[in-house]
Every structure is written in C-alpha cells, then in structure tokens.
Amino acid sequence: MKKNILSAVLALFALVVFSAAPSFAATPLVNAQWVKDNLAKPDVVFLDVRGSAGAFRAGHIPDAVFTSYGRDKWRVEMQGVPGMLPPVKNLEKLIGGLGIGNDTHVVLVPGGYSSGDMGIATRIYWTFKVLGHDAVSTLDGGFLAYAQDKKNPL
C-alpha cells in the first residue's frame, strides 16, 4: 500500500513539474546532427552571426539568415556608454525583419573559430532571453562544426 501511494505521489510530482515547463523552451546548445534533422522546418530560423556577409555568401546552413552584430545594432551606445542593450522597439524591428516571430526557435550560428565568435552568439542569446524568448539555442562548435560534418549540405 505504501509503495502504491509513493508511486502515485512521484507520478503526480513528475506530472506537475513537467507540465509546468514551457513546451517552447529549447536546450542552450544543439549539435550539427540536430541542425541537419531540423532543416526546412518553418518554425526554426538559423541565425548566422559570423563576422562577415562574405563568409555567409561563401557557404552557410541552408535557409539561414545573416545578421551583423555591429552593423545591425544588437548593441548601441546610450548616454555615452557603449555596448548597451537597444530599446525593445528597435530589437523588435530587427528581430522581426530577420523573419523571427514569438513562436520561432532561433538557432544562433557563430563561426566556431574563436572565443570572440562565441561571445557574440552569447550576447545575442542573452538578448533573446531578456526579451522573454526562450526558444533559442546556439550551434555547438558553430559553423565550423557543421561544415566539418561532410554529410551536411552547405
């Protein structure tokens, strides 16, 4: 009898905990295989955050969208302080212009060549989180990891 009650309590606890978690939450990191498995899904946007549009033109994940961290103003100077979070209305315009909506799973694609690449991806990841957008991940190893897997289309 005690065993049945304990099992019922544990099952109820698990139900409450897992049903409370938002269904749109994403893991912080995804790998190259995850990317391949999720290509062409309408609710996933691969946001290429590598340093130059030239690198993007030379090769990118199919249907990825390019953004420039500096040029697109993911950070701004406010009252003489550089690197500040832009006003929400500016971010809404930027993010919406990239084809990203409230229900979109955003996968950030840094270059994967340096810690600076990951720094940019982390800052953009943080920006989405500050805005309350939980469906955001970063490609582990960046574009370099994706490109090194020869099974992946470029």
Buried (B, 14 or more C-beta within 10 A) or exposed (E): EEEEEEEEEEEEEEEEEEEEEEEEEBEEEBBBEBBBEBBEEEEBBBBBBBBEEEBBEEEBBEEBBBBBBEEBBBBEEEEEEEEEBBEEEEBEEBBEEBEBEEEBBBBBBBBBBEEEBBEBBBBBBEBBEEBEBEBBBBBBBBBBBBBEEEEBEE
